[in-house]
Amino acid sequence: MTIESIIMMVAGAGAVVAGICVVAFRRRVAAKNRQNIENSVSEKAFPGLAAGSTPSRMVPVGVILMIAGVMVIGKAFVP
């Protein structure tokens, strides 16, 4: 096992954990995301953009993160 594959496994595991946290703490993540959007320039350019950050929209983001993490872990074992 090479150092690159170990790094890929760690990165993939981190992505899986991040995805689980996004799903588990989706209300907090959505609130923080909404606050960041409101404080940014994009809210001035696109009024109402922050309203789209809802807890239900955080679930697909978390699932995608988990899938990407598993794919990275799988790629670590493929030469």
Sine and cosine of phi, psi and omega as CSV:
sin_phi,cos_phi,sin_psi,cos_psi,sin_omega,cos_omega
0.00,0.00,0.78,-0.62,-0.05,-1.00
-1.00,-0.01,0.22,-0.97,0.02,-1.00
-0.90,0.44,-0.54,0.84,0.01,-1.00
-0.90,0.43,-0.66,0.75,-0.01,-1.00
-0.94,0.34,-0.55,0.84,0.07,-1.00
-0.92,0.40,-0.67,0.74,0.04,-1.00
-0.89,0.45,-0.66,0.75,0.02,-1.00
-0.90,0.43,-0.62,0.78,0.03,-1.00
-0.91,0.42,-0.66,0.75,0.02,-1.00
-0.91,0.41,-0.69,0.72,0.02,-1.00
-0.90,0.44,-0.67,0.74,0.03,-1.00
-0.90,0.44,-0.67,0.74,0.04,-1.00
-0.89,0.45,-0.62,0.79,0.06,-1.00
-0.89,0.45,-0.64,0.77,0.03,-1.00
-0.92,0.40,-0.62,0.78,0.03,-1.00
-0.90,0.43,-0.70,0.71,0.02,-1.00
-0.89,0.45,-0.67,0.75,0.04,-1.00
-0.88,0.47,-0.66,0.75,0.03,-1.00
-0.89,0.45,-0.67,0.74,0.04,-1.00
-0.89,0.45,-0.67,0.75,0.01,-1.00
-0.91,0.41,-0.63,0.78,0.03,-1.00
-0.89,0.46,-0.66,0.75,0.01,-1.00
-0.95,0.32,-0.70,0.71,-0.06,-1.00
-0.93,0.38,-0.60,0.80,-0.04,-1.00
-0.92,-0.38,0.64,0.77,-0.13,-0.99
-0.88,0.47,-0.53,0.85,0.02,-1.00
-0.91,0.40,-0.71,0.71,0.02,-1.00
-0.92,0.40,-0.67,0.75,0.00,-1.00
-0.89,0.45,-0.69,0.72,0.00,-1.00
-0.90,0.44,-0.65,0.76,0.01,-1.00
-0.91,0.42,-0.69,0.72,0.01,-1.00
-0.92,0.40,-0.65,0.76,0.04,-1.00
-0.88,0.47,-0.70,0.71,0.02,-1.00
-0.87,0.49,-0.68,0.73,0.01,-1.00
-0.90,0.44,-0.67,0.74,0.02,-1.00
-0.90,0.44,-0.64,0.77,0.02,-1.00
-0.92,0.40,-0.67,0.74,0.00,-1.00
-0.90,0.44,-0.54,0.84,-0.02,-1.00
-1.00,0.09,-0.09,1.00,-0.06,-1.00
-0.99,-0.12,0.10,-1.00,0.01,-1.00
-0.95,0.32,-0.49,0.87,-0.07,-1.00
-0.89,0.45,-0.48,0.88,0.04,-1.00
-0.93,0.38,-0.56,0.83,0.03,-1.00
-0.95,0.31,-0.58,0.81,0.01,-1.00
-0.97,0.23,-0.58,0.81,-0.02,-1.00
-0.79,-0.61,0.99,0.12,-0.02,-1.00
-0.86,0.52,0.67,-0.74,0.01,-1.00
1.00,0.02,0.02,1.00,-0.02,-1.00
-0.90,0.43,-0.59,0.81,-0.04,-1.00
-0.92,0.40,-0.44,0.90,-0.02,-1.00
-0.91,0.42,-0.35,0.94,-0.01,-1.00
-0.97,0.24,-0.22,0.98,0.01,-1.00
-1.00,0.08,1.00,-0.10,-0.04,-1.00
-0.86,-0.51,0.37,-0.93,0.02,-1.00
-0.84,0.55,-0.57,0.82,-0.01,-1.00
-0.93,0.36,-0.45,0.89,0.04,-1.00
-0.99,0.16,-0.24,0.97,0.02,-1.00
-0.98,0.21,-0.43,0.90,-0.02,-1.00
-0.88,0.47,-0.77,0.63,0.04,-1.00
-0.88,0.48,-0.56,0.83,0.03,-1.00
-0.89,0.45,-0.71,0.71,0.03,-1.00
-0.90,0.44,-0.65,0.76,0.01,-1.00
-0.90,0.43,-0.66,0.75,0.03,-1.00
-0.90,0.44,-0.65,0.76,0.06,-1.00
-0.88,0.47,-0.68,0.74,0.01,-1.00
-0.91,0.43,-0.68,0.73,0.02,-1.00
-0.89,0.46,-0.70,0.72,0.02,-1.00
-0.89,0.46,-0.64,0.77,0.03,-1.00
-0.89,0.45,-0.68,0.74,0.03,-1.00
-0.90,0.43,-0.62,0.79,0.03,-1.00
-0.91,0.42,-0.63,0.77,0.02,-1.00
-0.92,0.39,-0.66,0.75,0.04,-1.00
-0.89,0.46,-0.70,0.72,0.02,-1.00
-0.89,0.46,-0.62,0.79,0.00,-1.00
-0.92,0.38,-0.41,0.91,0.02,-1.00
-0.91,0.42,-0.43,0.90,-0.04,-1.00
-0.99,-0.10,-0.14,0.99,0.00,-1.00
-0.99,-0.12,0.82,-0.57,-0.02,-1.00
-0.94,0.34,0.00,0.00,0.00,0.00
